[in-house]
């Protein structure tokens, strides 16, 4: 008989049991499915650790944390595919557009945005947005991504570095500019190589074409950027809001158009190029209107913004009305006397249905951080406009979940409520397939298996 040492014979300790959450009695929404299969009533979602292990009739395991979702609807976590953390959404965040640095310096505004980052993360989660894509900012964008990775109460964050730009924005530079002008393919290459060293999720070009610019020379710059990005396994995102520049961007290798075309309704040539490139198209319908409302002093919060936006930003949005006209820039005085039409760009609205019907992937994105477009609840303004432009509630939800996951590069992990996927979910108190307005009726948010109460998140800011 062979005897073994006590230490060698002792059984290995069992691995620690991962926390289990059961969301019970919900109607699970599957916008990727057709007909009646798009809703699965009376379902239980069992989550172990950060993953869904079953969706259906399995009862909650013993010891599970149970979330009673009877009479509620569950969707995959929303994705905002176009945000900017270096901007706050308030009146002071783009001094290149309106100079209010006499009230709040840009250095102070930037420092506030950095210090307020944990609160901004919570605002996104409270709004049901469990993932965002920051498509361009200073080099400290990479610190934002790292901070989100180590912070439980934060969305998943993908980032691009400084925008490779056709124009300069000196008022935004400080010591870490978000926008860097290049004038040749060689300058573009040097900047892109510096960014690629930080392993960006995207490389972004700010394709601004002004009268007298050589469009072919600009397209060559975009192609240089795209070729370098693709060689490194990184996607190319392009800001190109004119039909001519959007076509040039697609010819040059764009993987993502981060805005609609704003100046004209898209044509068949554009649609063919977009299909050929298998591009992702992000409409950003509200952002232009947001500027007009905020800078004319007519911006007012929606109910969702009153509940879910950062209260610091909300408090600052009415600052123009607190100063006499003599203290305001002349441009602001004129806008306040004659408020502009705050409707979204008509061409962008008219193009959205054409783009969708052409089979091009549309991902919901807000351009949050720009003046008047607040982090978090601005998604509800954006999705309401997408519905107004002709998408059904189901299509809008698809753009913000399944297609958002594709923008993240995580379409096998997120975007659907299925076993095996990461447990990023939203519990709603209304059917999102009846009205997109119900997407703001958030009861609970699940991020990587952790359950959050949106009101508690806001109270903790």
C-alpha positions in Angstrom: 0.0 0.0 0.0 1.4 3.4 -1.0 0.8 6.2 1.4 1.0 9.9 0.3 1.9 12.9 2.2 -1.1 14.7 3.7 -0.4 17.9 1.7 -0.3 15.9 -1.6 -3.5 14.0 -0.9 -5.5 16.9 0.3 -8.2 17.8 -2.3 -7.7 21.1 -4.2 -10.0 23.8 -2.9 -13.1 24.5 -5.1 -12.9 27.7 -7.1 -14.9 30.5 -5.6 -18.4 30.6 -6.8 -19.2 33.5 -9.1 -22.2 35.7 -8.1 -25.4 34.6 -9.7 -28.2 37.1 -10.7 -31.6 36.0 -11.9 -33.9 38.5 -13.7 -37.3 36.8 -13.6 -40.6 37.2 -15.4 -39.4 39.7 -18.0 -40.4 40.1 -21.6 -37.0 39.8 -23.4 -36.8 41.9 -26.5 -34.9 40.6 -29.5 -34.9 43.3 -32.2 -32.8 41.1 -34.5 -35.7 38.6 -34.8 -38.7 38.8 -37.0 -42.4 38.8 -36.1 -43.6 37.4 -32.8 -40.1 36.1 -32.0 -39.0 39.6 -31.4 -40.5 39.4 -27.9 -40.1 36.5 -25.4 -42.6 37.0 -22.5 -42.3 35.5 -19.1 -38.6 34.7 -19.5 -35.9 34.3 -16.8 -32.4 35.5 -17.5 -29.8 33.7 -15.4 -26.4 35.5 -15.1 -23.3 33.9 -13.6 -20.4 36.3 -13.1 -20.3 38.6 -16.1 -22.1 36.3 -18.6 -25.7 35.2 -19.4 -25.9 31.4 -18.9 -29.6 31.0 -19.9 -32.6 32.9 -21.2 -35.9 31.0 -20.9 -37.8 29.1 -18.3 -34.9 27.9 -16.0 -35.7 28.8 -12.4 -33.4 31.0 -10.3 -30.6 28.9 -8.8 -30.4 28.6 -5.0 -28.6 31.6 -3.6 -29.1 33.8 -6.6 -29.8 37.5 -6.3 -33.3 37.8 -7.8 -34.5 40.9 -9.7 -38.3 40.8 -10.1 -39.0 41.9 -13.7 -42.6 40.9 -14.0 -44.4 43.4 -16.2 -41.0 44.8 -17.4 -39.0 44.5 -20.6 -35.4 43.6 -20.9 -33.1 44.8 -23.8 -29.4 44.5 -24.4 -27.4 47.4 -23.1 -27.5 50.5 -25.3 -24.4 51.6 -27.3 -23.6 55.2 -28.1 -21.3 54.9 -31.1 -20.2 58.6 -31.1 -19.2 60.5 -28.0 -16.3 62.8 -26.8 -15.2 62.7 -23.2 -13.0 65.8 -23.6 -16.2 67.8 -24.1 -18.9 68.2 -21.4 -21.9 69.3 -23.3 -22.0 72.7 -21.6 -21.6 76.2 -23.0 -17.8 76.3 -22.3 -16.7 73.1 -23.9 -16.0 74.4 -27.4 -14.4 77.9 -27.3 -13.5 77.5 -31.0 -17.3 77.7 -31.6 -18.2 80.3 -29.0 -15.7 82.1 -26.9 -16.9 82.3 -23.3 -13.4 81.8 -21.8 -13.9 85.1 -20.0 -16.4 83.3 -17.8 -14.7 79.9 -17.6 -11.3 79.3 -19.1 -10.8 76.3 -21.3 -8.1 75.0 -19.0 -10.5 75.0 -16.1 -13.2 73.4 -18.3 -10.8 70.6 -19.3 -9.7 70.0 -15.7 -13.4 69.8 -14.7 -14.0 67.2 -17.3 -11.1 65.1 -16.1 -12.0 65.3 -12.5 -15.7 64.6 -13.2 -15.0 61.5 -15.2 -16.4 59.0 -12.6 -19.6 61.0 -12.5 -19.8 61.0 -16.3 -19.4 57.2 -16.3 -22.3 56.9 -13.9 -24.5 59.1 -16.0 -24.0 56.9 -19.0 -24.9 53.8 -17.0 -27.9 55.4 -15.5 -29.1 56.2 -19.0 -29.0 52.5 -20.0 -25.8 53.0 -22.1 -23.4 50.2 -21.2 -20.9 50.9 -24.0 -19.6 54.1 -25.8 -17.2 54.8 -28.5 -15.1 58.0 -28.1 -14.2 58.8 -31.7 -11.5 61.4 -31.1 -9.9 63.5 -28.4 -6.6 64.3 -26.7 -4.1 61.7 -25.8 -5.7 61.5 -22.4 -8.5 59.6 -24.1 -6.4 56.5 -23.6 -6.5 57.3 -19.8 -10.3 57.5 -20.1 -10.4 54.0 -21.6 -8.0 52.7 -18.8 -10.2 54.3 -16.1 -13.3 52.7 -17.5 -11.7 49.3 -17.5 -10.9 49.5 -13.8 -14.1 51.2 -12.7 -17.1 48.9 -12.1 -19.7 51.7 -12.5 -18.7 52.6 -16.0 -19.6 51.8 -19.5 -17.3 49.8 -21.8 -15.2 52.4 -23.6 -13.5 52.3 -27.0 -11.4 55.3 -28.1 -9.6 57.1 -30.9 -6.8 59.5 -30.3 -6.4 63.1 -31.6 -8.3 63.8 -34.8 -6.1 63.9 -37.9 -7.4 67.1 -39.3 -7.5 69.3 -42.4 -7.8 72.4 -40.2 -6.4 73.6 -36.9 -8.3 74.5 -33.7 -5.7 76.5 -31.7 -8.2 77.4 -28.9 -8.5 73.7 -28.0 -4.8 72.9 -27.9 -3.5 73.5 -24.4 -0.6 70.9 -24.1 -2.6 67.9 -25.4 -4.6 68.9 -28.5 -7.7 66.9 -29.5 -7.4 68.1 -33.1 -4.1 68.2 -35.0 -3.8 69.7 -38.4 -1.7 67.9 -41.1 -0.9 69.2 -44.5 0.6 66.2 -46.2 0.5 62.4 -46.2 4.0 62.5 -44.5 2.7 64.6 -41.6 -0.4 62.4 -41.3 1.8 59.3 -41.2 3.9 60.7 -38.3 0.8 61.5 -36.3 -0.9 58.2 -36.9 2.2 56.2 -36.0 2.3 58.1 -32.7 -1.3 57.2 -32.0 -1.0 53.6 -33.0 1.7 53.2 -30.3 -1.2 53.7 -27.8 -3.3 50.9 -29.5 -6.4 52.9 -30.4 -9.6 51.2 -31.3 -10.1 53.6 -34.2 -8.0 56.2 -36.0 -10.1 59.3 -36.9 -9.9 61.9 -39.6 -11.6 65.2 -39.4 -12.2 65.7 -43.1 -13.1 69.4 -43.4 -13.2 70.7 -47.0 -13.3 74.4 -47.5 -13.6 76.5 -50.7 -10.3 76.4 -52.6 -9.1 73.2 -50.9 -7.7 70.4 -53.2 -10.1 67.5 -52.6 -7.9 65.0 -54.3 -4.9 66.0 -52.1 -7.1 65.7 -49.0 -8.4 62.3 -50.1 -4.7 61.2 -50.5 -4.2 62.1 -46.8 -7.2 60.1 -45.8 -6.0 57.1 -47.7 -2.6 57.3 -46.1 -4.2 57.3 -42.7 -6.5 54.4 -43.6 -3.7 52.3 -45.1 -1.6 52.7 -41.9 -4.6 52.0 -39.6 -5.6 48.9 -41.6 -2.0 47.6 -41.6 -2.2 47.8 -37.8 -5.6 46.1 -37.6 -7.3 49.3 -36.7 -10.4 50.7 -38.3 -10.6 54.2 -39.9 -13.4 56.5 -38.8 -14.0 59.7 -40.8 -15.9 62.9 -40.0 -17.2 63.8 -43.5 -20.5 65.8 -43.5 -20.5 66.8 -47.2 -21.6 64.4 -49.9 -18.3 65.0 -51.8 -16.1 64.4 -48.8 -18.1 61.4 -47.7 -17.6 59.8 -51.1 -13.9 60.6 -51.0 -13.6 59.1 -47.5 -15.3 55.9 -48.7 -12.9 55.7 -51.7 -10.0 56.2 -49.3 -11.0 53.3 -47.1 -13.3 54.6 -44.4 -14.8 51.9 -42.2 -17.1 54.3 -40.3 -18.7 57.5 -41.2 -19.2 59.1 -37.8 -21.9 61.6 -39.1 -24.7 61.7 -41.7 -24.1 63.7 -44.8 -25.6 67.0 -43.9 -25.5 69.1 -47.0 -27.3 66.9 -49.5 -29.5 63.8 -49.6 -27.3 60.8 -50.3 -27.4 59.5 -53.9 -26.9 56.1 -55.5 -23.2 56.6 -56.0 -22.8 57.2 -52.2 -24.9 54.1 -51.4 -22.9 51.9 -53.7 -19.6 53.1 -52.2 -21.0 52.6 -48.7 -22.1 49.0 -49.5 -18.8 48.2 -51.1 -16.9 49.4 -48.0 -19.4 47.6 -45.7 -19.3 50.9 -43.8 -21.0 51.7 -40.5 -23.1 54.9 -40.8 -23.8 57.0 -37.6 -26.6 59.6 -38.2 -26.0 62.1 -35.2 -29.2 63.8 -36.0 -29.6 66.0 -32.9 -26.1 67.5 -32.4 -26.6 70.5 -34.8 -29.9 71.3 -33.2 -28.3 71.1 -29.8 -25.9 73.9 -30.7 -28.7 76.1 -32.0 -30.9 75.6 -28.9 -28.0 76.1 -26.4 -26.4 79.1 -28.0 -29.8 80.9 -28.4 -30.7 80.4 -24.8 -33.7 78.2 -25.7 -32.3 74.8 -24.7 -34.5 73.2 -22.0 -34.0 69.7 -20.5 -36.2 66.8 -21.4 -37.8 64.8 -18.6 -35.1 62.2 -19.1 -32.3 64.8 -18.9 -33.9 66.2 -15.7 -33.7 62.7 -14.2 -30.5 61.3 -15.7 -28.1 64.1 -16.7 -25.2 65.3 -14.7 -26.7 68.0 -12.5 -23.5 70.2 -12.8 -24.0 70.4 -16.5 -27.8 71.0 -16.3 -27.1 73.9 -13.9 -24.7 75.5 -16.4 -26.9 75.2 -19.4 -28.9 78.4 -18.6 -25.9 80.6 -17.9 -26.5 82.8 -21.0 -29.7 84.1 -19.5 -27.9 85.1 -16.3 -25.8 87.8 -17.9 -26.8 91.1 -19.4 -26.5 91.4 -23.2 -23.5 93.7 -22.8 -21.5 90.8 -21.3 -22.4 88.4 -24.2 -20.5 87.9 -27.4 -22.3 89.7 -30.3 -23.0 86.4 -32.1 -24.8 85.1 -29.0 -26.8 88.3 -28.6 -28.0 87.9 -32.2 -28.9 84.2 -31.7 -30.9 85.0 -28.6 -32.8 87.8 -30.4 -33.4 85.6 -33.4 -33.2 82.0 -32.4 -32.2 79.7 -35.3 -34.3 76.9 -36.6 -33.4 74.1 -34.2 -34.6 71.3 -36.5 -32.1 68.6 -37.4 -30.4 68.8 -40.8 -33.1 68.0 -43.4 -30.8 66.1 -45.7 -29.7 63.9 -42.8 -33.3 63.1 -41.9 -34.2 62.4 -45.5 -31.1 60.2 -46.0 -31.6 57.9 -43.0 -34.3 55.7 -44.5 -32.5 55.4 -47.8 -29.3 54.3 -46.1 -31.1 51.7 -44.0 -33.1 50.3 -46.9 -29.8 50.1 -48.9 -28.6 47.5 -46.4 -26.0 49.8 -44.8 -25.3 49.2 -41.1 -26.7 52.2 -39.1 -25.4 52.6 -35.5 -27.0 55.1 -33.1 -24.6 57.8 -32.0 -25.1 61.3 -30.5 -21.8 63.2 -30.7 -22.3 63.7 -27.0 -20.1 66.3 -25.3 -20.8 68.9 -27.9 -22.6 72.0 -26.7 -26.2 71.1 -26.0 -25.7 67.3 -26.5 -25.3 65.9 -23.0 -23.5 62.7 -22.0 -26.0 60.0 -21.2 -29.7 61.0 -21.8 -29.0 62.6 -25.2 -29.4 59.1 -26.6 -33.2 59.5 -26.1 -33.3 62.7 -28.2 -31.3 61.0 -30.9 -33.4 57.9 -31.0 -36.6 59.9 -31.1 -35.3 61.7 -34.2 -34.3 58.4 -35.8 -37.9 57.3 -35.4 -39.1 60.7 -36.8 -36.9 60.1 -39.8 -38.7 56.9 -40.6 -37.2 54.0 -38.7 -39.5 51.8 -36.7 -38.9 51.4 -32.9 -37.5 47.9 -33.6 -35.0 49.3 -36.2 -34.0 52.1 -33.8 -33.4 49.6 -31.0 -31.4 47.4 -33.5 -29.2 50.3 -34.3 -28.4 50.9 -30.6 -27.8 47.3 -29.7 -26.9 44.8 -32.4 -25.3 47.4 -34.7 -23.7 49.2 -31.8 -22.0 46.0 -30.8 -20.6 45.8 -34.3 -19.2 49.3 -34.0 -17.5 48.2 -30.8 -16.0 45.2 -32.6 -17.8 43.0 -30.0 -20.7 41.7 -32.1 -20.1 38.2 -30.9 -20.2 39.3 -27.2 -22.7 42.1 -26.9 -25.8 43.5 -28.5 -28.2 40.5 -28.0 -29.9 38.9 -24.9 -28.6 35.4 -25.4 -26.8 32.7 -23.4 -23.0 33.0 -23.6 -23.0 36.7 -24.1 -21.7 39.4 -21.7 -24.4 40.4 -19.3 -25.0 44.1 -20.3 -28.8 44.6 -20.0 -31.4 47.2 -19.3 -34.8 46.6 -17.5 -37.5 48.9 -18.8 -40.9 49.9 -17.6 -42.4 50.1 -21.1 -42.3 48.2 -24.3 -39.6 49.6 -26.6 -41.1 48.1 -29.7 -44.3 50.1 -29.2 -42.5 53.5 -28.8 -38.9 54.6 -28.6 -40.0 56.9 -25.7 -40.1 53.8 -23.5 -36.3 53.4 -23.8 -35.9 56.1 -21.2 -38.1 54.3 -18.7 -35.2 52.6 -17.0 -35.7 50.6 -13.9 -32.4 48.7 -13.6 -29.1 48.5 -15.6 -26.9 45.5 -15.6 -23.2 46.0 -16.6 -21.0 42.9 -16.6 -23.5 41.1 -14.3 -23.6 43.9 -11.7 -27.1 45.4 -11.2 -27.5 49.2 -10.8 -30.4 51.4 -9.8 -30.2 54.5 -12.1 -31.6 56.8 -9.3 -29.0 55.5 -6.9 -26.3 56.2 -9.4 -27.4 59.8 -9.8 -27.7 60.3 -6.0 -24.1 59.1 -5.7 -22.6 61.7 -8.0 
